[in-house]
Amino acid sequence: MVFNIYVSNKIGSEAVGVFSLVMSVYMFFITLATSGLSIACTYLVSQEFAKSNYLEGLKAVRSCNLFGLFLGIVSSILIILFSNIISTTWLNNKISAIPFYLIAIGLPCIAISAVINGYFSAVRKAYKSAISQALELGVKIIISILLLQFFALNNVETVCICLILADVISEVFSCSFLFILYKIDKSFFNKRSKITGISYKRKILNITLPVSVTSYIRSGLSTLKEFIVPNRLVLFGLPYSLALSEYGRITGMAMPVIMFPTVFISSFSSLIIPEFSSLMAKGYKKRILTVSHKIFIIATCFSIIVSIICFIFANNLSLAIFQNLECSRYIKILSPLILLMYLDNIIDNMLKGLNRQFKVMLCNIADLVITITLLYFLLPELGILGFIISMYVSEIFNFTVSYFELKKATKEVF
C-alpha cells in the first residue's frame, strides 16, 4: 500500500491510469498461464502424500510444471502477437508494445511459481511461499524505486517500462528462489517410495479445465471492463489523457485507500474456507452458523466505522496520502459502498468453504456482464457519473446475489 502511494505520487494520475490498463492485460495473461495449475498441484500432491506415495506426488508436480511451462510459453507468444493491437487500438498509442514484450518474459516463471506454491501448500509448508512472496515484493520495490529515480518520468511509456521491468525481474527471482527451495524439499522424499506408471495428464486436465474456463471468462471480462472506461469517456467529450487521469484517480488512488482496511478483515476471512470445510466434514453445522453470525456482526461494525471515517475525513486522507485533493471526492462518493464490499468478501469465502466456488464464479461473471453493459451505455451520456453508477449497481448486485446464495446454501446444507 505504501509503495503504491509512492508510485502514484511519483508518476501522476494519467500514468496511473495507463499502468492500470497495462496491469489488467497482465492479469489476464497470468490467468491464461496459470490456468488453475496451483489448485491441481495442491490436490494431487495432497492425495498422493496422504497415501505415502511420495514419488508419485513429485511426479504430479513435474507434470504440472510441464503444463505450466507450456502454458507460460503459449501465453508469452499470444501477448507478443497481440501487443501492437492492444497498444494502438485499446491504448490509443499512449505506449508502444515494449511493456508487453517485457511481460512475456515473466509469464513462464509465474506459471512455474504457481505450481511450486501449490506443492508447498499441499505439504503444509506454505511459509516457504510466504518467504518467497516477501522477498519478491522487496526486490520489486527496490528495483522500481531505482528505475524511477534513474529515468526521466515525463513519458508515460518510460514509467510503464520501469514498473513492468521491476515486476518481471522480481518474478524471475521469485521463481528461481522457489525452485531451489523445491529441489531441496523434494530430496527428502526421493527414496521413500516406489514410482508407478500412472499418468497425471488426464487428472490435471480434469481439475484445471473447469477452473480455467470460468477464470478465462472472468479475467477477460474484467480486462474488457478496464479498457471500456477511458475509451467510452472520450465519447462523453473528455480528452483521452483527462479520461485516463480520472480513471487513475478512482481505480489507482481512491479505491486502494477504501480497500486498504480490508487487511484487518482478510486476516480471518481467508481462514473461513478451510475452517468451514473442516467443520462441514466433521458435521459441526451449528458451529458454522454461530461462527457466521459472529463474523457478520464484527465485519458489519468494522465496515460502518471505516465508511464513516472515509466519508467525513476524505479531504484529510487525500492530503495526508497523496498531498493533494485529487481523489478526495471519489473517496467520499464511494465510501457508502464499503459495507457491501467488505461483507461481500466475507460471504464469498463462506460460500467457498461450503463448496459453492462455482456459484461464486458465476455470480462474478454475471456482475461483470452487467457492469460492462452499463459502462458501455452510460459513460458516453453521463461521463464519470456513469462510472460511479455502474460501480454502485455492481456492488449492490454482487452483494445481494451472494447473500441470497449463502442463505440458499445454508438451507440446503443444514
C-alpha positions in Angstrom: 0.0 0.0 0.0 2.8 2.4 0.9 4.7 1.5 -2.2 1.6 2.1 -4.4 1.1 5.5 -2.8 4.7 6.4 -3.5 4.3 5.3 -7.2 1.0 7.3 -7.5 2.6 10.5 -6.2 5.7 9.9 -8.3 4.1 9.3 -11.7 0.8 11.2 -11.6 -2.8 10.2 -12.2 -2.6 9.8 -16.0 0.3 7.4 -15.8 -1.5 5.5 -13.0 -4.5 5.1 -15.4 -2.3 3.8 -18.2 -0.4 1.5 -15.9 -3.7 0.1 -14.5 -4.8 -0.8 -18.1 -1.5 -2.5 -18.7 -1.8 -4.4 -15.5 -5.3 -5.6 -16.4 -3.8 -7.1 -19.6 -1.0 -8.6 -17.5 -3.5 -10.2 -15.1 -5.5 -11.8 -18.0 -2.3 -13.4 -19.4 -1.3 -14.5 -15.9 -4.7 -16.3 -15.6 -4.0 -17.9 -19.0 -0.5 -19.0 -18.0 -1.5 -20.5 -14.6 -4.9 -22.0 -15.6 -5.7 -23.5 -12.2 -2.4 -25.4 -12.0 -1.8 -24.4 -8.4 -5.1 -26.0 -7.3 -4.4 -29.1 -9.4 -0.9 -29.5 -7.9 -2.2 -29.0 -4.3 -5.0 -31.5 -4.8 -2.8 -34.2 -6.5 0.2 -33.9 -4.1 -2.1 -33.9 -1.0 -3.8 -37.1 -2.3 -0.5 -39.0 -3.0 1.4 -37.9 0.1 -1.6 -38.9 2.2 -1.0 -42.5 0.9 2.8 -42.1 1.4 3.2 -42.2 -2.4 5.8 -39.5 -2.2 7.4 -40.1 -5.6 4.0 -40.2 -7.2 3.3 -36.8 -5.7 6.6 -35.4 -7.0 5.7 -36.9 -10.4 2.5 -34.9 -10.3 4.5 -31.7 -9.6 6.7 -32.5 -12.5 3.7 -32.9 -14.8 2.1 -29.7 -13.5 5.4 -27.9 -14.1 5.5 -29.1 -17.7 1.9 -27.9 -18.2 2.9 -24.6 -16.6 5.9 -24.2 -18.8 3.8 -24.9 -21.9 1.0 -22.6 -21.0 3.5 -19.9 -20.0 5.2 -20.0 -23.4 1.9 -20.0 -25.2 0.7 -17.0 -23.2 4.0 -15.2 -24.0 3.6 -15.9 -27.7 0.0 -14.6 -27.6 0.8 -11.4 -25.8 3.6 -10.7 -28.2 1.3 -11.3 -31.2 -1.5 -9.1 -29.8 0.7 -6.4 -28.3 0.5 -4.0 -31.2 -3.3 -4.3 -31.4 -3.6 -3.6 -27.6 -1.2 -0.6 -27.7 -2.7 1.0 -30.8 -6.4 0.1 -30.6 -7.1 -0.1 -26.8 -4.5 2.3 -25.5 -4.6 4.9 -28.3 -0.8 4.7 -28.8 -0.2 6.0 -25.3 2.6 3.4 -25.1 4.3 1.1 -27.6 4.4 -2.7 -27.5 7.6 -2.8 -25.4 6.0 -3.2 -22.0 4.0 -6.2 -23.3 7.2 -7.8 -24.6 8.6 -7.5 -21.1 5.5 -9.1 -19.6 6.0 -12.1 -22.0 9.4 -12.8 -20.4 7.9 -13.3 -16.9 4.8 -15.4 -17.8 6.6 -18.9 -17.8 8.2 -18.1 -14.5 4.8 -17.0 -13.0 3.3 -20.3 -14.1 6.0 -22.4 -12.6 5.9 -20.4 -9.4 2.1 -21.1 -9.1 2.8 -24.8 -9.4 5.5 -24.8 -6.7 3.4 -22.7 -4.4 0.7 -25.3 -4.8 3.2 -28.0 -3.8 4.2 -26.2 -0.7 0.5 -25.7 0.3 0.0 -29.4 -0.1 2.9 -30.4 2.1 1.9 -27.8 4.8 4.9 -25.6 4.2 3.2 -22.5 3.0 5.6 -20.4 5.0 8.2 -21.0 2.2 5.8 -19.5 -0.3 5.3 -16.6 2.1 9.0 -16.0 2.4 9.3 -16.1 -1.4 6.5 -13.5 -1.8 8.0 -11.2 0.8 11.4 -11.3 -1.0 9.7 -10.9 -4.4 7.9 -7.8 -3.1 11.2 -6.4 -1.6 13.0 -6.9 -4.9 10.2 -5.3 -6.9 10.1 -2.2 -4.6 13.8 -1.7 -4.6 14.2 -2.0 -8.4 11.1 0.1 -9.1 12.5 2.9 -6.9 15.9 2.7 -8.5 14.5 2.8 -12.0 12.0 5.6 -11.3 14.9 7.6 -9.8 17.2 7.0 -12.7 14.9 7.6 -15.7 13.0 10.7 -16.6 9.3 10.3 -15.8 7.9 12.8 -18.3 6.9 10.0 -20.6 4.1 7.5 -19.7 5.7 4.7 -21.6 9.0 5.1 -19.7 7.1 4.8 -16.4 5.3 1.6 -17.5 8.5 0.1 -18.8 10.2 0.8 -15.4 7.4 -0.7 -13.3 6.9 -3.7 -15.6 10.6 -4.4 -15.8 10.8 -4.3 -12.0 7.9 -6.7 -11.7 9.4 -9.2 -14.2 12.8 -9.2 -12.5 11.1 -9.9 -9.2 9.0 -12.7 -10.7 12.1 -14.3 -12.2 13.9 -14.0 -8.9 10.9 -15.5 -7.0 10.6 -18.4 -9.4 14.3 -19.2 -9.1 14.2 -19.0 -5.3 11.1 -21.2 -5.1 12.6 -23.8 -7.5 15.7 -24.0 -5.3 13.5 -24.5 -2.2 11.5 -27.2 -4.0 14.6 -29.1 -5.1 15.9 -29.1 -1.5 12.5 -30.1 -0.2 11.8 -32.9 -2.6 15.2 -34.6 -1.9 13.8 -35.8 1.4 11.1 -37.8 -0.4 13.1 -39.2 -3.4 13.9 -42.6 -1.8 10.9 -43.2 0.4 8.6 -44.9 -2.1 8.3 -46.5 -5.4 7.1 -44.8 -8.5 4.4 -46.3 -10.8 3.4 -45.8 -14.4 0.4 -43.6 -13.6 0.0 -40.6 -15.9 -1.3 -37.3 -14.4 -2.1 -35.5 -17.6 -5.8 -36.5 -17.6 -6.1 -35.8 -13.8 -4.6 -32.4 -14.2 -6.9 -31.5 -17.1 -9.9 -32.8 -15.2 -9.1 -30.4 -12.4 -7.8 -27.4 -14.4 -10.3 -27.2 -17.2 -13.5 -26.2 -15.3 -11.5 -23.7 -13.2 -9.7 -22.4 -16.3 -12.7 -21.8 -18.4 -14.6 -19.8 -15.8 -11.3 -17.9 -14.9 -10.7 -17.0 -18.5 -14.2 -15.6 -18.9 -14.0 -13.7 -15.7 -10.5 -12.3 -16.3 -11.3 -11.5 -20.0 -14.5 -9.6 -18.9 -12.6 -7.8 -16.2 -9.9 -6.7 -18.7 -12.5 -5.6 -21.1 -14.2 -3.5 -18.4 -11.0 -1.7 -17.6 -10.5 -0.7 -21.2 -14.1 0.4 -21.8 -14.0 3.1 -19.2 -11.4 5.6 -20.7 -12.4 4.8 -24.3 -16.1 5.4 -23.7 -15.4 8.6 -21.6 -13.9 10.0 -24.8 -17.3 9.9 -26.4 -18.6 12.0 -23.5 -16.2 14.7 -24.6 -13.3 14.2 -22.3 -9.8 14.2 -23.9 -8.2 10.7 -23.7 -5.5 12.0 -21.3 -8.1 13.5 -19.0 -10.2 10.3 -19.1 -7.1 8.3 -18.1 -6.4 10.7 -15.3 -10.0 10.5 -13.9 -9.9 6.7 -14.3 -6.5 6.6 -12.4 -7.8 8.8 -9.6 -10.7 6.3 -9.0 -9.0 2.9 -9.6 -5.4 3.7 -8.7 -5.8 6.2 -5.9 -9.3 6.3 -4.3 -10.0 2.5 -4.4 -6.7 1.4 -2.7 -7.5 3.8 0.1 -11.0 2.5 0.5 -9.9 -1.2 0.3 -6.8 -0.9 2.5 -8.7 -1.5 5.8 -9.7 -5.0 4.5 -6.3 -6.2 5.7 -7.9 -6.3 9.2 -10.7 -8.4 7.9 -8.8 -10.6 5.5 -6.6 -11.8 8.4 -9.5 -14.1 9.4 -11.8 -14.1 6.3 -9.2 -16.1 4.3 -9.3 -18.7 7.1 -13.1 -19.2 6.7 -12.6 -21.5 3.7 -10.5 -24.3 5.4 -12.4 -23.7 8.7 -15.9 -24.2 7.2 -14.7 -27.1 5.1 -13.3 -28.8 8.2 -16.5 -28.1 10.2 -18.6 -29.5 7.4 -16.5 -32.6 7.2 -17.0 -33.1 11.0 -20.7 -32.4 10.9 -20.5 -29.3 13.2 -23.2 -27.4 11.4 -24.4 -25.4 14.4 -20.8 -24.2 14.9 -20.8 -22.9 11.3 -23.9 -20.8 12.0 -22.5 -19.5 15.3 -19.2 -18.5 13.6 -21.1 -16.9 10.7 -23.2 -14.8 13.0 -20.2 -13.5 14.9 -18.3 -12.8 11.8 -21.2 -10.8 10.3 -21.5 -8.7 13.5 -17.8 -7.9 13.6 -17.4 -7.2 9.9 -20.6 -5.0 9.8 -19.5 -2.9 12.7 -16.0 -2.5 11.3 -17.2 -1.7 7.8 -19.6 1.0 9.1 -16.8 2.7 11.1 -14.5 2.7 8.1 -17.2 4.0 5.9 -17.9 6.9 8.3 -14.2 7.7 8.6 -13.7 7.8 4.8 -16.8 9.9 4.3 -16.0 12.5 7.0 -12.2 12.7 6.6 -12.0 12.2 2.8 -10.1 15.5 2.3 -7.7 14.8 5.2 -7.0 11.3 3.9 -6.3 12.6 0.4 -4.0 15.3 1.6 -2.2 13.0 4.0 -1.6 10.2 1.5 -1.3 12.0 -1.9 -0.5 15.6 -0.8 -3.4 16.8 -2.9 -7.2 16.7 -3.1 -7.5 15.0 -6.5 -9.2 11.8 -5.2 -10.9 13.1 -2.1 -14.3 13.5 -3.7 -14.1 9.9 -5.0 -13.2 8.6 -1.6 -16.3 10.4 -0.2 -18.6 9.2 -3.1 -17.5 5.6 -2.8 -17.4 5.4 1.0 -21.1 4.1 1.3 -20.1 1.1 -0.8 -17.6 -0.1 1.9 -20.1 -2.1 3.8 -21.2 -4.0 0.8 -17.6 -4.6 -0.5 -16.3 -5.9 2.8 -19.3 -8.1 3.6 -19.3 -9.5 0.0 -15.7 -10.6 0.5 -16.7 -12.4 3.7 -19.7 -14.1 2.1 -17.6 -15.3 -0.9 -15.2 -17.0 1.4 -18.1 -18.6 3.3 -19.6 -19.9 0.1 -16.2 -21.3 -0.9 -16.0 -23.0 2.5 -19.4 -24.6 1.9 -18.2 -25.9 -1.5 -20.0 -23.3 -3.6 -17.0 -22.0 -5.5 -18.7 -22.4 -8.9 -21.6 -20.3 -7.8 -19.3 -17.6 -6.6 -17.6 -17.6 -10.0 -20.9 -17.4 -11.9 -22.0 -14.5 -9.7 -18.8 -12.6 -10.5 -19.2 -13.3 -14.2 -22.8 -12.1 -14.2 -21.7 -9.0 -12.3 -19.1 -8.2 -14.9 -21.5 -8.6 -17.8 -24.0 -6.2 -16.2 -21.2 -3.7 -15.3 -19.8 -3.8 -18.8 -23.2 -3.2 -20.3 -23.9 -0.3 -18.0 -20.5 1.3 -18.7 -21.0 0.9 -22.5 -24.2 2.9 -22.5 -23.8 5.2 -19.5 -20.3 6.6 -20.0 -21.0 8.5 -23.3 -24.1 10.0 -21.8 -23.1 10.7 -18.1 -19.3 10.5 -18.1 -17.6 9.8 -14.7 -21.1 9.8 -13.1 -22.0 6.8 -15.3 -18.8 5.0 -13.9 -19.9 5.7 -10.3 -23.4 4.5 -11.0 -22.1 1.3 -12.6 -19.9 0.7 -9.5 -22.9 1.1 -7.2 -25.1 -1.2 -9.3 -22.2 -3.8 -9.5 -21.6 -3.9 -5.7 -25.3 -4.0 -4.8 -25.9 -6.8 -7.3 -22.9 -8.8 -6.2 -23.7 -8.5 -2.5 -27.4 -9.3 -3.0 -26.9 -12.4 -5.1 -24.1 -13.6 -2.8 -26.2 -13.1 0.3 -29.2 -15.0 -1.0 -26.9 -17.7 -2.4 -25.5 -18.0 1.2 -29.0 -18.3 2.6 -29.8 -20.9 0.0 -26.6 -22.9 0.6 -27.1 -23.0 4.4 -30.7 -24.2 3.9 -29.5 -27.0 1.6 -26.6 -28.0 3.9 -28.5 -27.8 7.2 
